[in-house]
Each structure stands twice: as structure tokens, then as C-alpha cells.
């Protein structure tokens, strides 16, 4: 089973994705944290700490900012990848084909995977090249995830709406 939760910042998507992951799991699930903590961002460190606090001891945490397929070692396991948007940012210099290849590898896996993606495509076209690339990649990768997932949920105000 592959499931996608997408929505805006602080929409409640991580909370809903965590609950769904725990429901799908037959053993302790894996939480794949994609944030690259090498930037020294104090505010992001607080967000990470909050996520850890909320998750309690319900997950086995794996930190992997760039190469998602390498973390799928338990084909019978359940994985929560939070978040795909950070993974895109970490791979922003890569060709889009590299990201597609990783998603195709994840799609082939027998493991349950729940993906979390920020919806950043509802605003204006960004003024700088790097921001435009990020927004474009988020939309393109979101479309690919929607194709490979069995279920897709849009999240607003903590409410999930099933689209697929």
C-alpha cells in the first residue's frame, strides 16, 4: 500500500500520515526523516524536536535526506517518509530523472509507504530561478506520487479529503 498526504504548511498532514502509518503497520513502523540538519537552522531544529515529541516511541527513526530507496530494507515493513518536500530540496541540484528513478524504485517495493508532501503550487510563480525549480519539481513529483499511490489525500485544517 502506498499513500500520499499533501497539503499546506501546518495543515495537519504529518499527524494524519502518522496515524495512517500506525494503522497500516503490523510491527513498529519506520519514520524516514528527510530534513538535512547541516544548515544550523534553529527554528527548524525546534520543529524537528516537536515532531519527535509527538511521535513518542511509536516509530523507528531513520534519517535519510537524499537516497530514499536505500532505506527500504524491510519489504514487509511500513514506512512514513516525512517529508518529500525536504527530499526534493536536498536533491534540487539533481536532474529530475534521478528523482523519478528513486520514486520508481519505491513504487516497486512491497513495503507500505506513506508519503507527506507540502503543497506549494497554489501561489504566484516565484521570482528567482531556484525557487521556480523547487515549486516546479514539487508539482511534478507530486503528480508522480499520485500515480504510484493507491490512495491520495489532500489535507486542509486538519481534515483529509480523499482524492484517490
C-alpha positions as CSV (number, residue, x, y, z in Angstrom):
1,X,0.0,0.0,0.0
2,X,1.3,3.4,-1.0
3,X,-0.5,6.5,0.4
4,X,0.1,10.2,-0.2
5,X,-0.9,13.1,2.2
6,X,-0.3,16.5,0.8
7,X,-1.3,20.0,2.0
8,X,0.0,23.4,3.0
9,X,2.3,24.2,5.9
10,X,0.8,23.3,9.3
11,X,-2.3,21.7,7.7
12,X,-2.1,18.6,9.8
13,X,-0.8,16.3,7.1
14,X,2.0,14.8,9.3
15,X,-0.4,14.0,12.1
16,X,-2.8,12.3,9.8
17,X,0.0,10.4,8.0
18,X,1.5,9.2,11.3
19,X,-1.9,7.9,12.4
20,X,-2.4,6.1,9.0
21,X,1.1,4.6,9.1
22,X,0.4,3.2,12.6
23,X,-2.9,1.7,11.3
24,X,-1.1,0.0,8.3
25,X,1.8,-1.3,10.3
26,X,1.9,-4.9,11.6
27,X,5.1,-4.2,13.5
28,X,6.8,-1.0,14.7
29,X,6.9,1.3,11.6
30,X,9.8,3.3,10.3
31,X,9.8,7.1,10.3
32,X,12.1,8.4,7.5
33,X,13.2,11.9,8.4
34,X,14.4,13.7,5.3
35,X,15.5,17.0,6.9
36,X,19.2,17.8,6.3
37,X,20.3,19.2,9.7
38,X,23.5,20.6,8.4
39,X,22.2,24.1,7.9
40,X,22.1,25.1,11.6
41,X,18.6,26.4,11.4
42,X,17.4,26.9,15.0
43,X,13.7,27.2,14.1
44,X,13.8,24.0,12.0
45,X,15.5,22.2,14.9
46,X,12.6,23.2,17.1
47,X,10.2,21.8,14.5
48,X,12.1,18.6,14.4
49,X,12.1,18.3,18.2
50,X,8.3,18.9,18.2
51,X,7.9,16.1,15.7
52,X,10.0,13.8,17.8
53,X,8.0,14.6,20.9
54,X,4.7,14.0,19.2
55,X,5.8,10.7,17.7
56,X,6.9,9.4,21.1
57,X,8.3,5.9,20.8
58,X,5.9,4.8,18.1
59,X,8.4,4.7,15.3
60,X,11.9,3.6,14.4
61,X,13.6,6.8,13.1
62,X,15.8,6.7,10.0
63,X,17.4,9.9,8.9
64,X,18.0,10.0,5.1
65,X,18.0,13.3,3.2
66,X,18.8,12.1,-0.3
67,X,18.6,8.5,-1.2
68,X,15.1,7.1,-0.2
69,X,15.2,3.6,-1.8
70,X,18.3,2.6,0.2
71,X,16.3,2.8,3.4
72,X,13.7,0.2,2.4
73,X,15.3,-2.9,3.9
74,X,12.2,-4.5,5.4
75,X,9.9,-5.3,2.5
76,X,7.2,-6.3,4.9
77,X,7.6,-3.2,6.9
78,X,5.7,0.1,6.9
79,X,7.5,3.4,6.3
80,X,6.5,7.1,6.7
81,X,8.5,9.5,4.6
82,X,8.2,12.9,6.1
83,X,8.7,14.8,4.1
84,X,9.1,14.5,0.3
85,X,9.4,18.3,0.0
86,X,12.6,18.3,2.1
87,X,13.9,15.4,0.0
88,X,13.2,17.5,-3.2
89,X,15.1,20.4,-1.7
90,X,18.0,18.2,-0.7
91,X,18.2,17.0,-4.3
92,X,17.5,20.3,-6.0
93,X,20.7,20.1,-8.0
94,X,19.9,16.7,-9.4
95,X,18.2,16.1,-12.7
96,X,14.5,15.4,-12.3
97,X,15.2,11.9,-13.8
98,X,17.2,11.0,-10.7
99,X,14.2,11.8,-8.5
100,X,11.8,9.8,-10.8
101,X,14.1,6.8,-10.7
102,X,14.0,6.9,-6.9
103,X,10.2,7.1,-6.8
104,X,10.0,4.2,-9.3
105,X,12.2,2.1,-7.0
106,X,10.0,2.9,-4.1
107,X,6.9,2.0,-6.1
108,X,8.3,-1.5,-6.8
109,X,8.8,-2.2,-3.1
110,X,6.3,-4.4,-1.3
111,X,6.6,-2.3,1.8
112,X,3.8,0.0,2.9
113,X,4.9,3.6,2.3
114,X,3.1,6.7,3.4
115,X,4.4,9.9,1.9
116,X,4.0,13.5,3.1
117,X,4.3,16.4,0.6
118,X,3.9,20.1,1.1
119,X,1.6,21.8,-1.4
120,X,3.5,24.8,-2.6
121,X,1.9,25.2,-6.0
122,X,-1.0,27.5,-5.3
123,X,0.8,30.8,-5.2
124,X,2.4,33.0,-7.8
125,X,5.4,32.0,-9.9
126,X,8.5,32.7,-7.8
127,X,10.8,35.5,-9.0
128,X,14.1,33.6,-8.7
129,X,15.3,30.5,-10.7
130,X,16.0,28.2,-7.8
131,X,12.6,28.8,-6.2
132,X,10.8,28.2,-9.5
133,X,12.7,24.9,-9.9
134,X,11.7,23.9,-6.4
135,X,8.0,24.7,-7.0
136,X,8.0,23.0,-10.4
137,X,9.7,19.9,-9.0
138,X,7.2,19.7,-6.1
139,X,4.3,19.8,-8.6
140,X,5.9,17.2,-10.9
141,X,7.0,14.9,-8.1
142,X,3.5,15.3,-6.5
143,X,1.9,14.1,-9.8
144,X,4.3,11.1,-9.9
145,X,3.5,10.2,-6.3
146,X,-0.3,10.5,-7.0
147,X,0.2,8.0,-9.9
148,X,2.1,5.4,-7.8
149,X,0.0,5.7,-4.7
150,X,-3.1,3.6,-4.1
151,X,-4.6,6.5,-2.1
152,X,-4.1,10.2,-2.2
153,X,-5.4,12.7,0.5
154,X,-5.4,16.5,0.4
155,X,-5.2,17.9,3.9
156,X,-6.7,21.3,5.0
157,X,-7.3,22.5,8.5
158,X,-6.5,19.0,9.9
159,X,-9.1,17.4,7.7
160,X,-8.2,14.9,5.0
161,X,-10.1,14.7,1.7
162,X,-9.6,11.5,-0.3
163,X,-8.9,12.3,-3.9
164,X,-7.9,8.7,-5.0
